[in-house]
Amino acid sequence: MEVQWLLVCHGLVTLLVLVSFLCGNWPIFQGTFIQRIHFFLTFGAYDYFRRFIHFVCGSRGSNALNSVEYYFCDRPNPILQIMYLGIIGATYYLIATSSFSYIPGYYLSGQH
């Protein structure tokens, strides 16, 4: 019984974060908790991280963070594409090895 409530709570929190992330700056959500979650997810968390790096490492850490941000986000490079393909490939591999064996088929083997 506890597991079911845990799954329901997880689903509600996931739905709240998804709605906040996708629809948080709609006019209907102005001044609500959903708009605040949207701001934190899109701007606030990174701003707090930058402030923390500046507090811990000083201007040298801030400059390093800015150069890393420029390298990964502002100029074309294949690293993000390789990471994306790696995530997609790993996800497909996990699904193929764990779930495909449960799909019944007359002409298919145990592993598709």
C-alpha positions as CSV (number, residue, x, y, z in Angstrom):
1,M,0.0,0.0,0.0
2,E,2.9,2.4,0.8
3,V,4.4,1.8,-2.6
4,Q,1.2,2.8,-4.4
5,W,1.1,6.2,-2.5
6,L,4.8,6.7,-3.3
7,L,4.1,6.1,-7.0
8,V,1.1,8.5,-6.9
9,C,3.2,11.2,-5.2
10,H,6.0,10.7,-7.7
11,G,3.6,11.0,-10.5
12,L,2.1,14.2,-9.1
13,V,5.5,15.8,-8.6
14,T,6.6,14.8,-12.1
15,L,3.4,16.3,-13.5
16,L,3.9,19.5,-11.5
17,V,7.5,19.9,-12.8
18,L,6.6,19.1,-16.4
19,V,3.7,21.6,-16.4
20,S,5.9,24.2,-14.7
21,F,8.7,23.7,-17.1
22,L,6.6,23.7,-20.3
23,C,3.8,26.1,-19.4
24,G,5.2,28.2,-16.5
25,N,5.3,31.6,-18.3
26,W,1.8,31.4,-19.7
27,P,-0.3,34.4,-18.6
28,I,-2.7,32.1,-16.6
29,F,0.2,31.1,-14.3
30,Q,1.5,34.7,-13.6
31,G,2.2,35.1,-9.9
32,T,1.6,31.4,-9.0
33,F,3.8,28.7,-7.6
34,I,4.0,27.2,-11.1
35,Q,5.7,30.3,-12.4
36,R,8.2,30.3,-9.5
37,I,9.0,26.7,-10.2
38,H,9.4,27.6,-13.9
39,F,11.8,30.5,-13.1
40,F,13.9,28.2,-10.8
41,L,14.2,25.5,-13.4
42,T,15.0,27.8,-16.3
43,F,17.1,30.6,-14.7
44,G,17.3,30.4,-10.9
45,A,19.2,27.1,-10.4
46,Y,22.0,28.1,-12.8
47,D,22.2,31.6,-11.3
48,Y,22.5,30.1,-7.8
49,F,25.2,27.7,-9.1
50,R,27.1,30.6,-10.7
51,R,26.9,32.5,-7.4
52,F,28.2,29.5,-5.5
53,I,31.1,29.0,-7.9
54,H,32.0,32.7,-7.5
55,F,31.8,32.5,-3.7
56,V,33.9,29.3,-3.5
57,C,36.4,29.9,-6.3
58,G,36.3,33.7,-6.9
59,S,36.6,35.4,-10.2
60,R,38.9,32.7,-11.6
61,G,36.1,30.0,-11.1
62,S,33.5,32.3,-12.6
63,N,35.7,32.8,-15.7
64,A,36.3,29.1,-16.0
65,L,32.6,28.5,-15.8
66,N,31.9,31.1,-18.4
67,S,34.5,29.6,-20.7
68,V,33.0,26.1,-20.3
69,E,29.6,27.5,-20.9
70,Y,30.8,29.2,-24.1
71,Y,32.6,26.0,-25.3
72,F,29.6,23.7,-24.8
73,C,26.7,26.0,-25.5
74,D,27.7,28.9,-27.8
75,R,29.9,27.4,-30.4
76,P,29.4,24.3,-32.6
77,N,31.1,21.2,-31.4
78,P,30.3,17.4,-31.7
79,I,30.5,16.7,-28.0
80,L,26.9,17.3,-27.2
81,Q,25.8,15.3,-30.3
82,I,28.0,12.4,-29.2
83,M,26.5,12.6,-25.6
84,Y,23.0,12.7,-27.1
85,L,23.6,9.6,-29.3
86,G,25.2,7.9,-26.3
87,I,22.1,8.5,-24.1
88,I,19.7,7.4,-26.9
89,G,21.8,4.3,-27.6
90,A,22.1,3.3,-23.9
91,T,18.3,3.8,-23.4
92,Y,17.6,1.6,-26.4
93,Y,20.0,-1.0,-25.2
94,L,18.4,-1.1,-21.8
95,I,14.9,-1.4,-23.2
96,A,16.0,-4.0,-25.8
97,T,17.7,-6.2,-23.2
98,S,15.0,-5.9,-20.5
99,S,11.7,-5.6,-22.3
100,F,11.9,-7.2,-25.7
101,S,12.0,-10.7,-24.3
102,Y,8.5,-10.3,-23.0
103,I,7.0,-9.5,-26.4
104,P,5.5,-12.7,-27.7
105,G,6.1,-13.5,-31.4
106,Y,5.9,-16.7,-33.4
107,Y,8.7,-15.9,-35.8
108,L,10.9,-14.0,-33.3
109,S,13.6,-15.3,-31.1
110,G,14.0,-14.5,-27.4
111,Q,16.1,-11.5,-28.2
112,H,14.9,-9.4,-31.1
